[in-house]
Amino acid sequence: MATAVDWLDAYRAGDVETILDMFADDAVICCDCGGTKVWVGRRFTPIGLIA
């Protein structure tokens, strides 16, 4: 439960770094806020490069 609260706190604060720290190294996160962005692990990847 504490992890869920931490994730919600980070989300509300717009703290992407903390949210990324909670995912596996090979996780893929897609965000459409303010234009489409994709993170693979800890690096930002332009949409066209996702395989």
N, C-alpha and C positions, 0 to 999 in steps of 0.2 A: 504494500500500500504506500509506503514512503516513497518508493521509486515513481509511482504514478503522480504523487503530489509534487515531487521534484520536477518531473517532466512538465506538468501543468504550469508550475511557477516559471520554468524556463520559457515555455511557449508564450505565456502572457507577457513576459519581459522581452520577447523577441531575441532571446539568447541562443542563437543557432549553434554556437560552439559547445555549449553545455548539452544541447539536444544531441548533437553529433557524438559527443563523448559517451552517450548512453546506448549507441547502436554498435553492432559488430563491425569489424574492420572492413568487411566486404559488403556492408549494407548499401542500398541505393535509396536516396531520399530525393523526391521530386517536389518542387515548390512552384506554384503558379502565382504567388503574390509578387506584385511589382515586376512582372515578366517571368518567364519560365526559367528555372534554375534546377540543376541536378548535381547532387553530390554523390560520389562513389567512394565509400570509405571516408577519408578525411580530405579529399581533394574535390574541387569544383570541376565539373566536366560539362562543356557545351553540349546541348541536346543532340546535335548532329553526330557526335562521336560515340554515343551509347550503342553498344553492340547487342 
